[in-house]
Amino acid sequence: MTKENCELITTDKIVFQIEKKSYIHSATYKQLVTKYFTRRLKSSYIEFNFLTPTLLFGEEDKMICQPHDIIMNLVSIWNLFAIDEKLYEQDLIENLAQEIQLDDYEVVLRPQLINGKKRPTFQGKCRFSLKNNIMANKIILMLAEFSQYTSIGANTHLGMGAIQIKLN
């Protein structure tokens, strides 16, 4: 990019140069529910691309993302931001976790110092196949899309857990 196309921001003797801007699509809860519950879904898998180091809740001693941990984090992040649309059905996490299966992963472990303790975060891709429970698939896909706006896991306020999803 040329210097004319860049914006300079200065603060306290620090100069930031913005070379590229991208905008994230936004959606409301109602739009997500409408998208996933009023249309026929054709996805047979979902791929999570963890863009920044990620530490999922429940993954204390595990090296890769497990279906239960993914679902637990998706439901937790939804409920954290939801007001009237919270998901509290008994055994929801366990039931949804049974409807996805880890097919493939390509992740890199990146130790991060978190609260004075080194933790094994990961970054990369995890691909899950969706089983034939249509209602569970709709919920999982809706939660996954929502998590793109909020990030997932621990320390999202520090930029951890940013993800993109890809459906087929």
C-alpha positions as CSV (number, residue, x, y, z in Angstrom):
1,M,0.0,0.0,0.0
2,T,1.1,3.5,-0.6
3,K,1.5,6.0,2.2
4,E,-1.5,7.9,1.0
5,N,-3.8,4.9,1.5
6,C,-2.7,4.4,5.2
7,E,-4.1,6.1,8.2
8,L,-1.8,7.2,11.0
9,I,-2.9,7.2,14.6
10,T,-0.7,8.6,17.3
11,T,-1.1,8.4,21.1
12,D,1.5,8.9,23.8
13,K,4.5,8.8,21.4
14,I,3.3,5.6,19.8
15,V,2.4,5.6,16.1
16,F,0.0,3.1,14.7
17,Q,-0.2,2.6,11.0
18,I,-3.4,1.0,9.6
19,E,-2.6,-0.7,6.4
20,K,-5.6,-2.9,5.9
21,K,-9.2,-2.6,7.1
22,S,-11.7,-5.3,7.1
23,Y,-15.3,-5.3,8.5
24,I,-17.0,-8.1,10.3
25,H,-20.6,-8.8,9.4
26,S,-22.8,-8.3,12.4
27,A,-26.0,-10.2,13.3
28,T,-28.7,-10.1,16.0
29,Y,-29.9,-13.0,17.9
30,K,-33.1,-12.9,16.0
31,Q,-31.3,-12.9,12.6
32,L,-29.2,-15.9,13.7
33,V,-32.3,-17.8,14.9
34,T,-34.1,-17.0,11.7
35,K,-31.1,-18.0,9.5
36,Y,-30.7,-21.4,11.2
37,F,-34.3,-22.4,12.1
38,T,-36.3,-21.3,9.1
39,R,-34.1,-22.7,6.4
40,R,-33.0,-26.2,5.3
41,L,-29.4,-26.8,6.2
42,K,-27.1,-28.7,3.9
43,S,-23.9,-28.8,6.1
44,S,-22.4,-32.1,6.8
45,Y,-19.3,-30.7,8.6
46,I,-18.1,-27.6,10.4
47,E,-14.5,-26.4,10.5
48,F,-13.2,-24.1,13.2
49,N,-10.2,-22.1,12.3
50,F,-8.7,-20.8,15.6
51,L,-7.0,-17.6,14.4
52,T,-5.4,-16.6,17.7
53,P,-4.1,-18.8,20.6
54,T,-7.1,-20.5,22.3
55,L,-7.6,-22.0,25.7
56,L,-11.0,-23.7,25.9
57,F,-12.7,-24.0,29.3
58,G,-12.6,-27.7,30.2
59,E,-9.3,-28.4,28.4
60,E,-7.0,-28.4,31.3
61,D,-5.0,-31.5,30.3
62,K,-6.1,-32.0,26.7
63,M,-4.1,-31.2,23.6
64,I,-6.9,-30.9,21.0
65,C,-10.4,-29.7,21.1
66,Q,-13.0,-32.3,22.0
67,P,-16.7,-32.2,21.0
68,H,-17.8,-31.7,24.6
69,D,-15.4,-28.9,25.2
70,I,-16.3,-27.1,22.0
71,I,-20.1,-27.3,22.8
72,M,-19.6,-26.3,26.4
73,N,-17.7,-23.2,25.2
74,L,-20.2,-22.4,22.5
75,V,-23.1,-22.6,24.9
76,S,-21.2,-20.6,27.6
77,I,-20.4,-17.8,25.3
78,W,-24.0,-17.6,24.0
79,N,-25.3,-17.5,27.5
80,L,-22.8,-14.9,28.6
81,F,-24.2,-12.4,26.0
82,A,-27.8,-13.5,25.8
83,I,-30.5,-11.8,27.8
84,D,-33.8,-13.6,27.1
85,E,-32.4,-16.3,24.8
86,K,-30.3,-18.3,27.3
87,L,-29.8,-22.0,26.7
88,Y,-30.3,-23.9,30.0
89,E,-31.9,-27.2,29.0
90,Q,-30.8,-30.0,31.2
91,D,-28.1,-32.1,29.5
92,L,-28.0,-29.8,26.5
93,I,-24.2,-29.8,26.3
94,E,-24.0,-33.6,26.5
95,N,-26.7,-34.1,24.0
96,L,-25.2,-31.7,21.5
97,A,-21.7,-33.1,22.0
98,Q,-23.0,-36.5,20.9
99,E,-24.0,-35.0,17.6
100,I,-20.6,-34.0,16.4
101,Q,-17.4,-35.9,15.9
102,L,-13.8,-34.7,15.5
103,D,-12.7,-35.7,12.0
104,D,-9.4,-33.9,11.5
105,Y,-7.3,-31.3,13.1
106,E,-4.2,-29.4,12.3
107,V,-3.2,-27.3,15.3
108,V,0.0,-25.9,16.8
109,L,0.5,-25.7,20.5
110,R,1.6,-22.3,21.7
111,P,2.4,-21.9,25.4
112,Q,1.0,-18.7,26.8
113,L,1.7,-17.1,30.1
114,I,-1.7,-16.7,31.7
115,N,-2.0,-15.3,35.3
116,G,1.7,-16.2,35.9
117,K,1.3,-19.8,34.7
118,K,2.3,-21.3,31.4
119,R,-0.8,-22.8,29.7
120,P,-0.8,-24.9,26.5
121,T,-3.0,-22.9,24.1
122,F,-3.6,-24.0,20.5
123,Q,-4.0,-22.4,17.2
124,G,-5.1,-23.9,13.9
125,K,-8.0,-25.9,12.4
126,C,-10.4,-28.5,13.8
127,R,-13.0,-30.2,11.6
128,F,-16.1,-31.8,13.0
129,S,-18.7,-33.9,11.1
130,L,-22.3,-33.3,12.0
131,K,-24.5,-36.3,12.6
132,N,-28.1,-36.7,11.4
133,N,-29.9,-34.8,14.2
134,I,-31.2,-31.8,12.3
135,M,-32.3,-29.8,15.4
136,A,-29.0,-30.3,17.1
137,N,-27.1,-29.4,13.9
138,K,-29.1,-26.1,13.7
139,I,-28.3,-25.2,17.3
140,I,-24.6,-26.1,16.9
141,L,-24.2,-24.1,13.6
142,M,-26.0,-21.1,15.1
143,L,-23.8,-21.1,18.2
144,A,-20.7,-21.5,16.1
145,E,-21.6,-18.5,13.9
146,F,-22.3,-16.5,17.0
147,S,-18.8,-17.3,18.4
148,Q,-17.2,-15.7,15.4
149,Y,-18.4,-12.3,16.8
150,T,-17.4,-13.0,20.4
151,S,-14.4,-15.4,20.3
152,I,-14.4,-18.5,22.4
153,G,-12.7,-19.8,25.5
154,A,-10.7,-18.1,28.2
155,N,-9.1,-14.7,28.0
156,T,-11.0,-13.4,25.0
157,H,-10.5,-9.9,26.4
158,L,-6.8,-10.4,25.6
159,G,-7.5,-11.3,22.0
160,M,-7.4,-15.1,22.5
161,G,-9.9,-17.4,20.9
162,A,-10.7,-15.6,17.7
163,I,-12.3,-18.0,15.2
164,Q,-13.8,-18.3,11.8
165,I,-16.0,-21.2,10.8
166,K,-16.4,-22.9,7.4
167,L,-19.4,-25.0,6.6
168,N,-20.0,-27.7,4.0
